Amino acid sequence: MSTKKYYIKGASIINETRKYMADVAIKDGLIEKIVFPSGNFDSTGYEIVDGKGKILIPGAIDDQVHFREPGLTHKAEIYTEAKAAVAGGVTSYMEMPNTKPGAVTIELLEQKYTRAAECSLANYSFYMGTTNDNLAEILKVDYKNVCGVKIFMGSSTGNMLVDNEAAINELFKNVKVIIASHCESDPMIAENLEKYKSRFGEDIPVEIHPLIRSAEACYASSSKAIELANKNGARFHVLHISTGIETGLFRNDIPLKEKKITAEACIHHLWFCDEDYAKKGNLIKWNPAVKTKADREKIWEALLDDRIDVIATDHAPHTLEEKQLPYAQCPSGGPLVQHSVVAMFEFWHRGKISLEKVVEKMCHNVADLFQIEKRGYIREGYYADLVLIDANTEWTVSRENILSKCGWSPFEGETFHSRVLKTFVNGRLVYDEGKFDETAIGMRLSFNR
C-alpha cells in the first residue's frame, strides 16, 4: 500500500449516479477526503494531480478475464494482462479457472493467487472451477477471499464442462456464494457443427459461427440453468449474454441487492455484430458468438433498463497465428481489457449511454454483486482505485500501443475519443500517461461475506 499522498484537484467526478466537481485526497492507500467545494483542504505535503477538465471515475472491475497462466503463457500472462488492464482503467479483475491445469482444487487455486501476488499490477481474484465431481473441494474454499465459483455449462478446457444434471443440482443446492456460468448447449452446438462441416468441410466461413453457436443453443442452456438455480435458491450469474431472447430471462423490477439471478454483457457483444465478420473474420470469433444487429440492440436495451447488471470483457487472448487458422482449428476469444473503459466512453460520445450508467455497470454494480470490500466507489475510507480520463482527445489503436502479450486487438485501427491518463491502484499511481510503476503490486480482493 502506498505511503505517498496525492491530491487530485478539480476533476469532474462520476460516482453514484452524479457528476460533480471536487478534489480527492489520497493517503495510506485510501481515499482520505472528498473535498467539496474544490480547494477547501490543506494539501501541504501532497503531490498535486491536476484534474481540471478531466473525468475521475472509480477503477473498473472486470468480473470475467482469462489471463492464461498457468499453462497457456504463450498467449498471455498475469503480468502482461494486468499491465494492459491498468493502462485501460481496470484496477481489479476476476480471472477464470480454465487454465492448464484447471483451478479445480484449493491447492491449484492458491498457486494462481501466489503468482498474482508476485507480478499483478492490478488487484485480483480467481474463481474456483467446477467439474462433475469436485463439490467437496468447492465447499472447503474460504469465499471471503475468493470471488466465486465458475461452472462451464458449455464447451470448456479439459474436465471443466459440467453436464451432469445431478451434479449441477448438488452444486446449486450447496454453494451459497455466487456461481457464474458460461451457458451454451453443447449437444445443439455439436449438431450444428456437423451440419456445416458436411457442407463446408474444415474451412467453415466464420460468418457461420453464430449459426453453429446459435441463439437457440444459448437460450436452451441459460434458461435451464436459471430454472435449476431458482429451484435450489442459488445465487447465479449468467456471463456474456449474446442474444436478445435471453434478456427476457432477467428482472429489473427489484434492486440489484435483492436479485438472486444476475447477468453480464461484454464489450464485444455491445460493439460488434454479424455484419463485422466480413472485415474482422476470426478476430471476432468468440464463444458465445457475436450475433445479429437485432441481438445487439436487445442486449443494449436490457443493459440500459437494468435487466443486465454489469459490463465485462471476457478478455481471452490467443496468438495472432492461432487466430489465423481455419475456422475449425481457430480458438475463440480475444483481448479487450485494455480498451473496455474507452470503448464505453466512446458509446457515451455517441449518445448511447450516460457516464453515470457506465460507472454503475463497470464499477458500482460489480462491487455490489460480488460484495467486494471497499472498492467500486469513490467514498472516503475506500481503497483509492481511481482513473483519471481525458474525454476529449483522439487516439488510434495500433500494434505499437497494444499491451496484451498477444500483440493484437479487434479494435486495431479504431479511433477513440477518450484516453486513460492516470490509474491509481490502492493509492499508488501505477499508470501515468504511458509510464508504469511496476513495484506497485495489486492486492488480493476480499469480500464482505
C-alpha positions as CSV (number, residue, x, y, z in Angstrom):
1,M,0.0,0.0,0.0
2,S,1.3,3.5,-0.9
3,T,2.8,5.8,1.7
4,K,2.8,8.7,-0.8
5,K,0.0,11.2,-0.6
6,Y,-1.8,12.6,-3.6
7,Y,-4.3,15.4,-4.1
8,I,-6.4,15.2,-7.3
9,K,-7.6,18.7,-7.9
10,G,-10.6,20.0,-9.8
11,A,-11.7,16.8,-11.6
12,S,-15.3,16.1,-12.7
13,I,-16.2,13.1,-10.6
14,I,-18.7,10.5,-11.9
15,N,-19.9,8.5,-8.9
16,E,-23.2,7.1,-7.5
17,T,-25.4,8.5,-10.3
18,R,-23.9,12.0,-10.0
19,K,-21.5,14.2,-11.8
20,Y,-19.8,16.9,-9.7
21,M,-16.6,18.8,-9.4
22,A,-14.5,18.0,-6.3
23,D,-11.0,17.2,-5.1
24,V,-9.9,13.8,-3.8
25,A,-7.2,13.4,-1.2
26,I,-5.4,10.1,-1.1
27,K,-3.4,8.9,2.0
28,D,-2.2,5.5,3.1
29,G,-3.7,3.8,0.0
30,L,-7.2,5.0,0.8
31,I,-9.5,7.9,-0.2
32,E,-8.9,10.2,2.7
33,K,-11.2,13.0,1.8
34,I,-13.6,14.0,-0.9
35,V,-13.3,17.8,-0.9
36,F,-16.3,19.7,-1.9
37,P,-16.2,22.5,-2.8
38,S,-12.9,22.1,-4.6
39,G,-9.9,23.6,-2.9
40,N,-11.2,23.5,0.7
41,F,-8.4,21.4,2.0
42,D,-4.8,21.9,3.2
43,S,-2.8,19.9,0.6
44,T,0.6,20.7,2.0
45,G,2.8,17.6,1.6
46,Y,0.5,16.1,-1.1
47,E,1.6,15.6,-4.7
48,I,-0.9,17.6,-6.7
49,V,-2.6,15.9,-9.7
50,D,-4.3,18.4,-12.0
51,G,-7.7,17.1,-12.8
52,K,-9.1,20.2,-14.4
53,G,-11.1,19.4,-17.5
54,K,-10.7,15.7,-16.8
55,I,-13.1,13.0,-15.6
56,L,-12.4,10.9,-12.4
57,I,-14.1,7.5,-12.0
58,P,-13.6,4.6,-9.7
59,G,-11.4,1.9,-11.1
60,A,-13.3,-0.5,-13.3
61,I,-13.7,-4.1,-12.0
62,D,-13.8,-6.8,-14.7
63,D,-15.6,-9.9,-13.5
64,Q,-14.5,-12.1,-16.4
65,V,-11.0,-12.4,-17.8
66,H,-8.7,-15.2,-19.0
67,F,-5.1,-14.3,-18.2
68,R,-3.9,-17.8,-19.4
69,E,-1.5,-18.5,-16.5
70,P,-0.5,-21.3,-15.8
71,G,-0.1,-23.5,-18.8
72,L,-1.0,-21.2,-21.7
73,T,1.6,-18.4,-21.2
74,H,2.5,-18.3,-24.9
75,K,-0.9,-16.4,-25.2
76,A,-0.8,-14.2,-22.1
77,E,0.5,-14.0,-18.6
78,I,-0.9,-12.5,-15.4
79,Y,1.8,-9.8,-15.5
80,T,1.2,-8.7,-19.1
81,E,-2.6,-8.7,-19.0
82,A,-2.8,-6.9,-15.6
83,K,-0.5,-4.3,-17.1
84,A,-2.8,-3.9,-20.0
85,A,-5.7,-3.7,-17.6
86,V,-4.4,-0.8,-15.5
87,A,-3.4,1.1,-18.7
88,G,-7.1,0.8,-19.7
89,G,-8.5,1.9,-16.3
90,V,-9.3,-1.6,-15.0
91,T,-8.0,-1.7,-11.4
92,S,-9.4,-5.1,-10.3
93,Y,-10.1,-8.3,-12.2
94,M,-11.6,-11.8,-11.6
95,E,-9.9,-14.5,-13.6
96,M,-11.4,-17.7,-14.8
97,P,-10.3,-21.2,-13.8
98,N,-9.8,-22.9,-17.2
99,T,-6.0,-22.7,-17.3
100,K,-3.7,-25.7,-17.5
101,P,-4.1,-27.3,-15.1
102,G,-7.6,-26.0,-14.2
103,A,-8.1,-24.4,-10.8
104,V,-10.4,-27.1,-9.5
105,T,-8.6,-27.8,-6.2
106,I,-7.7,-25.3,-3.4
107,E,-4.0,-26.1,-4.0
108,L,-4.2,-25.2,-7.7
109,L,-6.3,-22.2,-7.0
110,E,-3.9,-20.8,-4.4
111,Q,-1.0,-21.2,-6.8
112,K,-2.6,-18.6,-9.0
113,Y,-3.0,-16.2,-6.1
114,T,0.6,-16.7,-5.2
115,R,1.7,-15.9,-8.7
116,A,-0.5,-12.8,-8.9
117,A,1.0,-11.6,-5.6
118,E,4.4,-11.6,-7.3
119,C,3.5,-9.7,-10.5
120,S,0.0,-8.3,-10.9
121,L,-0.2,-4.5,-11.2
122,A,-4.0,-4.7,-10.7
123,N,-6.0,-6.2,-7.8
124,Y,-7.0,-9.7,-8.4
125,S,-9.3,-12.6,-7.6
126,F,-9.6,-16.1,-9.1
127,Y,-12.7,-18.2,-9.5
128,M,-12.8,-21.8,-8.1
129,G,-13.6,-24.1,-11.0
130,T,-16.1,-26.9,-11.2
131,T,-16.2,-30.4,-12.5
132,N,-18.8,-33.1,-12.3
133,D,-17.1,-34.5,-9.2
134,N,-15.3,-31.8,-7.1
135,L,-18.2,-30.4,-5.0
136,A,-16.4,-31.4,-1.7
137,E,-13.4,-29.4,-2.7
138,I,-15.6,-26.4,-3.7
139,L,-17.3,-26.4,-0.3
140,K,-13.9,-26.1,1.5
141,V,-13.0,-22.8,-0.1
142,D,-13.0,-19.6,2.1
143,Y,-15.1,-17.3,-0.1
144,K,-14.2,-14.2,1.9
145,N,-11.0,-14.4,-0.1
146,V,-12.3,-16.0,-3.4
147,C,-14.7,-14.2,-5.8
148,G,-17.0,-17.2,-6.6
149,V,-17.4,-20.4,-8.4
150,K,-17.3,-20.8,-12.2
151,I,-19.3,-23.5,-13.9
152,F,-19.0,-24.2,-17.7
153,M,-22.4,-25.3,-19.0
154,G,-20.9,-25.2,-22.5
155,S,-17.6,-26.1,-24.1
156,S,-14.6,-25.7,-21.9
157,T,-11.0,-26.8,-21.3
158,G,-10.2,-30.3,-20.0
159,N,-12.6,-31.7,-17.4
160,M,-14.4,-28.4,-16.7
161,L,-17.6,-29.0,-18.7
162,V,-20.3,-29.8,-16.1
163,D,-23.0,-31.7,-18.0
164,N,-24.3,-34.0,-15.2
165,E,-27.7,-32.6,-14.1
166,A,-27.4,-34.3,-10.7
167,A,-24.0,-32.7,-10.1
168,I,-25.4,-29.3,-11.2
169,N,-28.3,-29.6,-8.8
170,E,-26.0,-30.5,-5.9
171,L,-23.8,-27.5,-6.7
172,F,-26.7,-25.1,-6.8
173,K,-28.1,-26.6,-3.7
174,N,-25.0,-26.5,-1.6
175,V,-22.9,-23.5,-2.8
176,K,-24.0,-20.3,-1.1
177,V,-21.8,-17.8,-2.9
178,I,-22.1,-16.5,-6.4
179,I,-22.0,-19.2,-9.2
180,A,-21.0,-17.7,-12.5
181,S,-21.7,-19.7,-15.7
182,H,-21.0,-19.9,-19.4
183,C,-24.3,-21.2,-20.8
184,E,-24.4,-22.8,-24.2
185,S,-25.9,-26.2,-25.1
186,D,-23.1,-28.5,-26.2
187,P,-25.3,-31.1,-27.9
188,M,-27.0,-28.4,-30.0
189,I,-23.7,-26.9,-31.0
190,A,-22.2,-30.3,-31.9
191,E,-25.2,-31.0,-34.1
192,N,-24.9,-27.6,-35.8
193,L,-21.2,-28.1,-36.3
194,E,-21.6,-31.4,-38.1
195,K,-24.3,-29.9,-40.3
196,Y,-22.0,-27.2,-41.5
197,K,-18.9,-29.4,-41.7
198,S,-20.8,-31.7,-44.1
199,R,-21.4,-28.6,-46.2
200,F,-18.0,-26.8,-46.0
201,G,-15.5,-29.3,-44.6
202,E,-13.0,-27.9,-42.1
203,D,-12.8,-24.4,-43.6
204,I,-16.3,-23.2,-42.5
205,P,-16.7,-19.4,-43.1
206,V,-16.5,-17.6,-39.8
207,E,-19.8,-15.9,-40.7
208,I,-21.4,-19.3,-39.9
209,H,-20.1,-19.2,-36.3
210,P,-23.3,-17.6,-34.8
211,L,-25.4,-20.2,-36.6
212,I,-23.3,-23.0,-35.1
213,R,-23.2,-21.5,-31.6
214,S,-26.7,-20.3,-32.1
215,A,-29.1,-18.2,-30.1
216,E,-31.2,-21.3,-29.5
217,A,-28.1,-23.1,-28.0
218,C,-27.6,-20.2,-25.7
219,Y,-31.2,-19.9,-24.6
220,A,-31.6,-23.6,-24.0
221,S,-28.7,-23.7,-21.7
222,S,-29.3,-20.4,-19.8
223,S,-33.0,-20.9,-19.3
224,K,-32.4,-24.4,-18.0
225,A,-29.6,-23.2,-15.7
226,I,-31.8,-20.4,-14.3
227,E,-34.6,-22.9,-13.7
228,L,-32.3,-25.1,-11.7
229,A,-30.8,-22.2,-9.8
230,N,-34.3,-20.9,-8.9
231,K,-35.3,-24.4,-7.8
232,N,-32.4,-24.6,-5.4
233,G,-32.3,-21.0,-4.3
234,A,-28.8,-20.5,-5.8
235,R,-27.1,-17.1,-6.4
236,F,-26.5,-17.4,-10.1
237,H,-24.7,-15.1,-12.5
238,V,-25.0,-15.6,-16.3
239,L,-21.9,-14.4,-18.1
240,H,-21.6,-12.8,-21.6
241,I,-25.2,-12.6,-22.7
242,S,-25.1,-12.7,-26.5
243,T,-28.8,-13.0,-27.6
244,G,-31.9,-10.9,-27.5
245,I,-34.1,-13.8,-26.4
246,E,-32.0,-14.4,-23.3
247,T,-32.6,-10.9,-22.0
248,G,-36.2,-11.8,-21.2
249,L,-34.9,-14.2,-18.5
250,F,-33.8,-11.4,-16.2
251,R,-35.6,-8.9,-13.9
252,N,-35.4,-5.2,-13.4
253,D,-38.4,-4.8,-11.0
254,I,-36.2,-5.4,-7.9
255,P,-32.9,-3.7,-6.9
256,L,-29.6,-5.5,-7.5
257,K,-29.1,-6.3,-3.8
258,E,-32.3,-8.4,-3.9
259,K,-31.6,-10.3,-7.2
260,K,-30.5,-13.9,-7.0
261,I,-30.2,-14.2,-10.8
262,T,-28.0,-11.6,-12.5
263,A,-26.4,-11.1,-15.9
264,E,-23.4,-9.7,-17.6
265,A,-22.9,-8.1,-21.0
266,C,-19.5,-8.0,-22.7
267,I,-17.9,-5.2,-24.7
268,H,-17.7,-7.3,-27.9
269,H,-21.4,-8.1,-27.8
270,L,-22.2,-4.4,-27.4
271,W,-19.8,-3.3,-30.1
272,F,-19.8,-5.9,-32.9
273,C,-22.5,-7.7,-34.8
274,D,-22.5,-10.4,-37.5
275,E,-22.0,-7.8,-40.2
276,D,-18.5,-7.3,-38.9
277,Y,-17.3,-10.8,-39.7
278,A,-16.7,-9.8,-43.3
279,K,-14.0,-7.3,-42.1
280,K,-12.8,-8.8,-38.8
281,G,-13.0,-12.5,-39.5
282,N,-11.7,-14.8,-36.8
283,L,-10.6,-11.8,-34.8
284,I,-14.1,-11.5,-33.5
285,K,-14.7,-15.2,-33.1
286,W,-15.9,-15.6,-29.5
287,N,-17.9,-18.1,-27.5
288,P,-20.7,-17.3,-27.3
289,A,-20.7,-15.9,-30.8
290,V,-21.2,-12.3,-31.8
291,K,-24.7,-12.5,-33.3
292,T,-27.1,-10.2,-35.2
293,K,-27.6,-6.4,-35.0
294,A,-31.1,-7.1,-33.6
295,D,-29.5,-9.2,-30.8
296,R,-27.0,-6.4,-30.1
297,E,-29.8,-3.9,-29.8
298,K,-31.8,-6.1,-27.4
299,I,-28.6,-6.5,-25.2
300,W,-28.3,-2.7,-25.1
301,E,-32.0,-2.4,-24.1
302,A,-31.5,-4.8,-21.3
303,L,-28.3,-3.2,-20.1
304,L,-29.9,0.3,-20.0
305,D,-33.1,-0.9,-18.3
306,D,-31.1,-2.9,-15.7
307,R,-32.1,-6.4,-16.6
308,I,-28.4,-6.8,-17.4
309,D,-26.3,-5.8,-14.4
310,V,-22.6,-5.5,-15.3
311,I,-20.3,-4.9,-18.2
312,A,-17.1,-7.0,-18.5
313,T,-14.7,-8.1,-21.3
314,D,-14.2,-11.9,-21.3
315,H,-10.7,-10.9,-22.2
316,A,-9.3,-14.1,-23.7
317,P,-6.1,-13.7,-25.7
318,H,-4.8,-16.1,-28.4
319,T,-1.8,-15.6,-30.6
320,L,-2.3,-14.0,-34.0
321,E,-1.1,-17.2,-35.6
322,E,-3.8,-19.2,-33.8
323,K,-6.5,-16.7,-34.9
324,Q,-5.3,-17.1,-38.5
325,L,-6.0,-20.8,-38.5
326,P,-9.0,-22.2,-40.5
327,Y,-12.3,-21.9,-38.6
328,A,-12.4,-25.4,-37.1
329,Q,-8.9,-25.0,-35.6
330,C,-9.1,-21.3,-34.7
331,P,-9.7,-20.8,-30.9
332,S,-12.4,-18.4,-29.8
333,G,-11.7,-15.3,-27.8
334,G,-9.7,-12.0,-28.0
335,P,-8.0,-9.3,-25.9
336,L,-10.2,-6.5,-24.7
337,V,-9.2,-5.4,-21.2
338,Q,-7.1,-2.5,-22.3
339,H,-9.9,-0.9,-24.3
340,S,-13.1,-1.6,-22.3
341,V,-13.4,1.7,-20.5
342,V,-12.6,3.8,-23.5
343,A,-15.0,1.7,-25.6
344,M,-17.8,2.5,-23.2
345,F,-16.8,6.2,-23.2
346,E,-17.0,6.0,-27.0
347,F,-20.6,4.9,-26.7
348,W,-21.2,7.9,-24.4
349,H,-19.7,10.2,-27.1
350,R,-22.2,8.7,-29.5
351,G,-25.1,9.3,-27.1
352,K,-25.8,5.6,-26.4
353,I,-25.2,5.6,-22.7
354,S,-24.5,8.1,-19.9
355,L,-21.2,8.1,-18.0
356,E,-23.2,7.6,-14.8
357,K,-24.5,4.4,-16.2
358,V,-21.1,3.3,-17.4
359,V,-19.7,3.7,-13.9
360,E,-22.7,1.9,-12.4
361,K,-22.2,-1.1,-14.7
362,M,-18.4,-1.3,-14.7
363,C,-17.7,-0.3,-11.1
364,H,-20.5,0.0,-8.6
365,N,-22.6,-3.0,-9.6
366,V,-19.7,-5.4,-9.9
367,A,-18.6,-4.4,-6.3
368,D,-22.1,-4.8,-5.0
369,L,-22.9,-8.0,-6.9
370,F,-19.7,-9.8,-5.6
371,Q,-19.8,-8.0,-2.2
372,I,-16.2,-6.7,-2.8
373,E,-14.8,-4.9,0.3
374,K,-14.2,-1.2,0.0
375,R,-13.9,-0.9,-3.8
376,G,-16.0,0.2,-6.8
377,Y,-17.0,3.6,-5.4
378,I,-15.3,7.0,-4.7
379,R,-16.0,7.0,-1.0
380,E,-13.9,8.2,2.0
381,G,-12.2,5.2,3.6
382,Y,-12.4,3.1,0.4
383,Y,-9.3,1.9,-1.4
384,A,-8.0,4.6,-3.8
385,D,-8.7,2.7,-7.0
386,L,-9.2,5.7,-9.3
387,V,-8.9,6.5,-13.0
388,L,-8.4,10.0,-14.5
389,I,-9.6,10.2,-18.1
390,D,-9.3,12.9,-20.8
391,A,-12.6,12.6,-22.5
392,N,-11.7,14.9,-25.3
393,T,-8.7,13.5,-27.1
394,E,-8.3,11.3,-30.1
395,W,-6.0,8.4,-30.4
396,T,-6.0,5.3,-32.6
397,V,-5.3,1.7,-31.5
398,S,-2.3,0.2,-33.2
399,R,0.2,-2.6,-32.7
400,E,2.6,-0.2,-31.2
401,N,0.3,0.7,-28.3
402,I,-1.3,-2.7,-27.6
403,L,0.0,-4.1,-24.3
404,S,-1.6,-7.6,-24.2
405,K,1.1,-10.2,-24.8
406,C,-0.7,-11.4,-28.0
407,G,0.1,-8.1,-29.6
408,W,-3.2,-7.6,-31.5
409,S,-6.7,-6.3,-30.8
410,P,-10.1,-6.4,-32.6
411,F,-10.1,-2.6,-32.1
412,E,-6.9,-2.2,-34.1
413,G,-7.4,0.8,-36.4
414,E,-10.3,2.2,-34.2
415,T,-10.0,5.8,-33.2
416,F,-11.3,6.5,-29.7
417,H,-12.1,10.0,-28.4
418,S,-11.2,9.4,-24.7
419,R,-7.9,8.4,-23.2
420,V,-6.9,7.0,-19.8
421,L,-4.3,9.3,-18.3
422,K,-3.6,8.0,-14.8
423,T,-4.6,4.9,-12.9
424,F,-4.3,4.6,-9.1
425,V,-4.4,1.2,-7.5
426,N,-4.6,1.1,-3.7
427,G,-3.4,4.7,-3.7
428,R,-0.4,4.2,-5.9
429,L,0.0,5.8,-9.2
430,V,0.5,2.6,-11.2
431,Y,-0.1,4.1,-14.7
432,D,0.9,7.6,-15.6
433,E,0.5,8.6,-19.2
434,G,2.3,5.6,-20.6
435,K,4.6,5.0,-17.7
436,F,4.2,2.2,-15.1
437,D,5.2,1.8,-11.5
438,E,6.0,-1.9,-11.6
439,T,6.8,-2.1,-7.9
440,A,3.2,-1.4,-7.2
441,I,1.7,-4.9,-6.9
442,G,-2.0,-5.1,-6.5
443,M,-3.9,-6.7,-3.6
444,R,-6.0,-9.8,-3.3
445,L,-9.6,-8.8,-3.3
446,S,-11.6,-9.5,-0.1
447,F,-15.4,-9.9,0.1
448,N,-17.9,-9.0,2.7
449,R,-19.4,-12.4,3.2
